């Protein structure tokens, strides 16, 4: 039995397989410090997994990162997250939850909008966050795998994601 409310999200015209991943530069938070970084710089180093998630304090965020960790994905491929949370909130998530990744801070949800994964929170005027989404991006910034939630919360098919990573790396 589900003990939380599931909400249908509006349809979205999101970035999909075969598309070029939109370029962006945002603060990228690691375990020790943060600095501005671009997706192009990260993808030039090889394939990466870009994970959009809700605000850091939301339970779905913990579920997503636990699911990725339990399948060993952050150790097998460069994994970066992105949410509307601030760098300070990201530092807390990384240390308190043991997330083995770096996290982009996107407080105005402009990166989420570029990928078509932002949505307004019901009953909260002017508050936008990211829906859960996963993008596997190759070194040329071509999207090789994409999954975007149609409900909140909804979680990735981790088996399909692992298979896609296996095919790419």
C-alpha positions as CSV (number, residue, x, y, z in Angstrom):
1,X,0.0,0.0,0.0
2,X,1.3,3.4,-1.0
3,X,1.3,5.8,2.0
4,X,1.9,9.0,0.1
5,X,0.0,10.8,-2.6
6,X,0.9,10.2,-6.2
7,X,0.2,13.2,-8.6
8,X,0.0,13.1,-12.4
9,X,2.3,15.6,-13.9
10,X,1.4,17.5,-17.1
11,X,2.8,16.2,-20.4
12,X,6.2,17.6,-21.3
13,X,8.2,18.0,-24.5
14,X,11.4,16.9,-22.9
15,X,14.9,16.1,-24.3
16,X,14.9,12.6,-25.6
17,X,17.1,9.9,-27.0
18,X,19.1,11.1,-30.0
19,X,18.8,14.8,-29.1
20,X,21.8,16.8,-28.2
21,X,21.9,17.5,-24.4
22,X,21.4,21.2,-23.8
23,X,24.6,22.9,-22.7
24,X,24.6,24.8,-19.4
25,X,27.0,26.1,-16.8
26,X,25.9,26.1,-13.1
27,X,27.6,25.7,-9.7
28,X,28.6,22.0,-9.3
29,X,28.8,20.9,-5.7
30,X,31.2,18.2,-4.6
31,X,32.1,16.8,-1.2
32,X,34.7,19.5,-0.4
33,X,33.8,22.5,-2.5
34,X,31.8,23.9,-5.4
35,X,32.6,25.8,-8.6
36,X,31.0,26.7,-11.9
37,X,31.1,23.8,-14.3
38,X,29.6,23.1,-17.7
39,X,28.0,20.0,-19.0
40,X,30.3,20.2,-22.1
41,X,33.4,20.0,-19.9
42,X,32.1,17.0,-18.0
43,X,30.9,15.1,-21.1
44,X,34.2,15.8,-22.9
45,X,35.8,13.5,-20.2
46,X,33.4,10.7,-21.3
47,X,29.9,9.5,-20.8
48,X,27.9,10.7,-17.8
49,X,24.6,10.1,-16.1
50,X,22.6,13.3,-15.4
51,X,19.9,12.9,-12.8
52,X,17.2,15.5,-12.2
53,X,15.6,15.3,-8.8
54,X,13.3,17.3,-6.5
55,X,14.5,19.6,-3.7
56,X,17.1,18.0,-1.5
57,X,14.9,17.7,1.5
58,X,12.2,15.8,-0.4
59,X,11.9,12.0,0.3
60,X,11.9,11.1,-3.4
61,X,15.4,12.6,-3.7
62,X,16.7,10.2,-1.1
63,X,14.9,7.3,-2.8
64,X,16.5,8.1,-6.2
65,X,20.0,8.4,-4.8
66,X,19.6,5.2,-2.8
67,X,18.4,3.4,-5.9
68,X,21.4,4.6,-7.9
69,X,23.8,3.7,-5.1
70,X,22.3,0.3,-4.5
71,X,23.0,-0.6,-8.2
72,X,26.5,0.8,-8.1
73,X,25.9,3.4,-10.8
74,X,27.9,6.3,-9.3
75,X,31.0,4.2,-9.3
76,X,30.6,2.9,-12.8
77,X,29.9,6.1,-14.7
78,X,30.4,9.8,-13.9
79,X,27.1,10.7,-12.2
80,X,25.9,14.3,-11.6
81,X,22.6,15.4,-10.2
82,X,20.6,18.6,-10.7
83,X,17.9,20.2,-8.6
84,X,16.6,23.6,-7.6
85,X,18.4,23.3,-4.2
86,X,21.2,25.7,-3.3
87,X,24.9,24.7,-3.1
88,X,24.6,24.8,0.7
89,X,21.6,22.4,0.6
90,X,23.6,20.1,-1.8
91,X,26.5,20.0,0.7
92,X,24.1,18.8,3.3
93,X,22.6,16.1,1.0
94,X,26.1,14.9,0.0
95,X,27.3,14.6,3.6
96,X,24.1,13.4,5.4
97,X,23.0,10.9,2.8
98,X,26.4,9.7,1.6
99,X,25.6,10.5,-2.1
100,X,28.6,9.6,-4.3
101,X,28.1,12.2,-7.0
102,X,28.4,15.9,-7.7
103,X,25.2,18.1,-7.8
104,X,24.4,21.0,-10.0
105,X,22.5,23.8,-8.3
106,X,19.7,25.2,-10.5
107,X,17.6,27.5,-8.2
108,X,15.7,29.2,-11.0
109,X,15.0,25.8,-12.7
110,X,16.4,27.1,-16.0
111,X,18.3,23.9,-16.7
112,X,15.2,21.9,-15.8
113,X,13.3,24.1,-18.3
114,X,15.9,23.5,-21.0
115,X,15.4,19.8,-20.6
116,X,11.6,20.0,-20.3
117,X,11.6,18.5,-16.8
118,X,10.5,21.4,-14.6
119,X,7.0,21.7,-13.1
120,X,5.1,24.0,-10.8
121,X,4.3,22.7,-7.4
122,X,0.6,22.4,-6.7
123,X,-0.7,25.0,-4.4
124,X,2.6,26.9,-4.2
125,X,2.5,30.0,-6.5
126,X,5.8,30.6,-8.2
127,X,7.5,27.5,-6.9
128,X,9.1,25.3,-9.6
129,X,11.1,22.2,-9.2
130,X,12.4,19.4,-11.3
131,X,10.6,16.1,-11.9
132,X,12.7,13.0,-11.6
133,X,14.5,12.3,-14.8
134,X,17.6,10.4,-15.9
135,X,19.7,11.1,-19.0
136,X,22.6,9.0,-20.1
137,X,24.8,11.3,-22.2
138,X,27.8,10.3,-24.4
139,X,31.0,12.3,-24.9
140,X,29.5,14.2,-27.8
141,X,26.5,15.2,-25.6
142,X,24.1,12.9,-27.5
143,X,21.4,11.5,-25.3
144,X,21.7,7.8,-25.4
145,X,19.0,7.0,-22.8
146,X,16.2,9.1,-21.3
147,X,13.6,8.6,-18.7
148,X,11.3,11.3,-17.4
149,X,8.7,10.9,-14.7
150,X,5.0,11.3,-15.6
151,X,3.9,11.2,-12.0
152,X,5.3,12.7,-8.7
153,X,6.8,10.6,-7.2
154,X,7.7,8.1,-9.8
155,X,11.1,6.4,-9.9
156,X,13.3,5.3,-12.8
157,X,13.4,1.7,-14.1
158,X,16.8,1.1,-12.6
159,X,17.3,-2.2,-14.4
160,X,16.8,-0.5,-17.8
161,X,19.2,2.3,-16.7
162,X,21.9,-0.2,-15.7
163,X,21.5,-2.0,-19.0
164,X,21.9,1.3,-20.9
165,X,25.0,2.1,-18.9
166,X,26.4,-1.4,-19.6
167,X,25.8,-0.8,-23.3
168,X,27.6,2.6,-23.2
169,X,30.6,2.0,-21.0
